[in-house]
Amino acid sequence: MPGTIVGFRGPGYISGVNVAGDHFHYINDDRKSGGHILSFESEGEVEVQAAMISKFHMDLPIGDDEFNEAALVKDEEGIVAVEGQQAFDRSGLRSTRQECRDAKI
């Protein structure tokens, strides 16, 4: 199904704010279907374009009680469900949790 895949690669330290590792989304040429993809392959011709980015900008709400009171915690099960086990492994969550257990934090 012809379409476009757009993605980015985030470093491990971005986990929790964004996705560590590779993150891809697909949309078909008629823009009627698409979504998050974990892997892909092609039997046809593929055009690849890449760009380096060096900035990450994030706007946070100001004066938003719901945001200010939200329990902003990492969701290990959610990462695995949406991004797959490899993304979870790259995120550093497992090693961070083990380090905390070892240090009895």
trRosetta pair geometry for C-beta under 8 A, 3 or more apart (Angstrom, degrees):
i j d omega theta_ij theta_ji phi_ij phi_ji
1 28 5.4 -51 152 -115 113 116
2 28 6.8 86 86 -159 53 77
2 29 4.7 10 106 -27 100 126
3 26 5.6 70 114 -179 137 92
3 27 5.6 -166 -171 97 116 40
3 28 3.9 -81 -85 -114 122 38
3 29 5.4 -127 -92 -35 56 62
3 34 6.7 171 -171 -96 148 105
4 26 7.1 163 85 -150 44 55
4 27 5.6 -8 57 59 90 84
4 29 7.6 108 -18 -84 84 58
5 24 5.4 -1 -175 -169 105 116
5 25 7.1 163 -152 82 59 38
5 26 5.1 -25 -97 -96 76 78
5 37 6.9 -57 -128 39 112 143
5 40 6.6 -128 -92 27 155 169
6 24 7.1 153 81 -150 37 64
6 25 5.6 -17 62 62 86 89
6 27 7.8 5 4 10 106 100
7 22 6.1 19 167 -173 134 85
7 23 5.7 170 -154 87 88 49
7 24 3.7 -34 -84 -95 124 73
7 25 6.9 161 -79 16 70 60
8 19 8.0 121 79 66 95 108
8 22 7.7 175 92 -144 33 50
8 23 5.8 -12 59 57 73 97
8 53 7.6 -28 -137 30 120 131
9 21 6.6 -57 -146 174 76 27
9 22 5.2 -26 -98 -89 83 62
9 23 7.5 163 -92 14 33 75
10 14 4.2 -95 172 66 117 144
10 15 7.6 144 116 -60 123 58
10 18 5.1 -165 -115 106 163 115
10 19 5.3 134 27 85 136 58
10 20 5.3 -103 95 -110 100 33
10 21 6.6 -14 56 29 76 29
10 23 6.8 18 1 -3 106 121
11 14 5.5 105 64 -6 69 102
11 20 6.7 -41 118 -133 27 84
12 15 6.0 -23 -175 -14 51 114
12 20 4.8 50 -118 -147 42 134
12 21 7.8 44 -82 -44 65 73
12 90 6.0 -130 -100 165 90 76
12 91 6.8 149 -149 -149 76 20
12 92 5.0 95 177 -34 112 119
13 20 7.8 124 25 -102 23 114
13 92 7.6 24 -84 5 42 156
14 17 5.5 -91 -173 61 67 103
14 18 4.7 -27 155 54 114 100
14 19 7.4 3 108 65 112 26
14 20 5.8 158 65 -82 83 73
14 56 7.3 -149 -119 -121 127 173
15 18 7.5 -83 -95 71 24 52
15 19 7.4 20 -107 -154 64 23
15 20 4.0 -27 -66 -29 98 120
15 74 7.4 35 145 -120 96 129
15 90 7.6 174 -72 112 130 74
15 91 3.8 129 -134 -155 149 83
15 92 5.7 173 37 36 149 99
15 93 6.8 -127 147 -45 143 88
16 74 5.1 -65 -105 -84 96 103
16 91 7.7 116 -36 -171 72 110
17 58 6.9 -91 -178 -60 115 165
18 23 7.9 -112 162 -8 93 160
18 56 7.4 -111 -14 -156 150 137
19 23 4.1 93 86 -68 149 139
19 83 6.2 173 -138 -109 116 138
19 87 6.4 -41 -165 -155 99 127
20 87 6.6 139 71 -165 77 74
20 90 4.8 -165 119 120 111 99
20 91 4.6 156 36 -102 133 56
20 92 7.0 132 -58 1 174 92
21 83 7.9 115 66 177 121 126
21 86 6.9 178 176 131 168 93
21 87 5.3 -145 53 -118 137 69
21 90 4.1 78 -51 93 123 162
21 91 7.6 -72 -4 -60 109 63
23 83 7.3 -48 -107 -125 91 106
23 87 7.7 72 -83 -114 84 131
24 36 7.5 115 88 -161 58 54
24 37 4.9 -46 100 64 108 96
24 38 7.9 179 52 -79 104 12
24 40 7.2 -102 116 -5 158 124
25 34 6.6 62 166 155 87 113
25 35 6.7 -105 -149 151 82 20
25 36 5.7 -43 -103 -96 77 46
25 37 6.7 146 -118 9 23 85
26 34 4.8 -154 104 -151 64 89
26 35 6.5 -7 55 52 85 45
26 37 5.1 56 -16 -29 113 129
26 40 7.5 134 -69 -83 132 144
27 31 5.9 16 166 -119 119 59
27 33 7.5 161 -148 93 56 37
27 34 3.5 -39 -100 -72 54 160
28 31 7.0 -139 75 -51 66 20
28 32 6.4 -38 64 49 115 70
28 33 5.2 28 7 62 122 81
28 34 5.9 -155 -6 -64 67 89
31 34 7.8 -34 -143 -14 42 126
36 82 6.8 -25 138 -174 167 85
37 40 5.6 24 157 -50 142 109
38 83 7.4 132 -108 -176 95 35
38 84 4.8 107 -140 -45 127 137
42 45 7.8 -74 142 65 134 13
42 46 4.9 131 55 -57 161 120
53 56 7.7 97 130 -66 117 68
60 67 7.3 158 -177 162 86 144
61 64 3.7 8 130 0 135 140
61 67 4.7 134 57 11 125 164
64 67 3.9 45 99 20 117 114
64 68 6.2 157 85 -17 61 88
65 68 5.6 -59 -139 42 31 111
65 69 6.0 12 166 -5 68 114
66 69 6.4 -69 -143 46 22 98
66 70 6.5 44 153 -52 61 98
67 70 5.6 -37 -149 -1 32 120
74 79 7.4 -6 180 -32 91 129
74 91 7.8 146 -158 154 135 137
74 93 5.7 -167 143 -112 149 122
75 78 3.5 23 119 24 123 123
75 79 6.3 153 91 -22 70 81
76 79 5.9 -54 -150 31 30 111
76 80 6.6 23 156 -13 64 106
76 88 6.5 72 -159 -142 74 121
76 93 5.6 175 -100 142 96 152
77 80 5.9 -57 -150 40 32 109
77 81 6.1 32 154 -21 67 110
78 81 5.6 -55 -142 38 31 111
78 82 6.1 7 167 0 67 112
79 82 6.5 -70 -141 48 22 93
79 83 5.2 -31 -176 33 65 120
79 87 6.0 -141 172 108 96 107
79 88 4.8 126 114 -89 117 87
79 91 6.2 -24 -174 -35 157 161
79 93 7.1 154 37 -5 161 153
80 83 7.0 -59 -98 59 14 79
80 84 6.8 -14 -157 170 49 11
80 85 5.6 28 -137 -85 95 57
80 87 7.7 -178 -97 66 40 93
80 88 4.8 -2 -76 -45 80 144
83 86 7.8 -116 138 69 89 70
83 87 3.3 -69 141 60 122 159
83 88 6.8 145 83 -41 112 71
84 87 5.3 98 63 7 75 100
84 88 7.4 -138 104 -3 42 90
85 88 5.5 -57 -152 37 39 114
85 89 6.2 39 152 -22 71 104
86 89 5.6 -53 -147 36 33 112
86 90 6.3 28 155 -15 66 107
87 90 5.8 -57 -146 41 32 108
87 91 6.3 46 151 -42 64 103
88 91 5.5 -46 -151 14 31 121
88 93 6.3 -60 -168 42 76 124
88 94 7.1 78 148 -34 90 105
89 94 6.7 -12 -121 8 53 134
91 94 7.9 102 69 -1 88 77
92 95 5.5 -59 -159 47 63 106
92 96 5.5 64 144 -26 85 107
93 96 5.7 -61 -144 40 28 111
93 97 6.1 27 160 -19 66 108
94 97 6.0 -58 -149 37 27 108
94 98 6.4 22 155 -15 63 109
95 98 5.7 -55 -145 39 33 110
95 99 6.2 37 155 -22 66 105
96 99 5.7 -53 -147 35 30 112
96 100 6.5 30 154 -18 63 105
97 100 5.7 -55 -151 36 32 111
97 101 6.4 32 152 -19 66 104
98 101 5.6 -52 -147 36 35 111
98 102 6.2 36 154 -20 66 106
99 102 5.7 -54 -146 38 30 112
99 103 6.2 16 158 -7 65 111
100 103 5.9 -63 -142 47 28 101
100 105 4.2 -86 -156 57 81 112
101 104 7.3 25 -177 -78 33 39
101 105 7.8 -75 -52 39 21 75
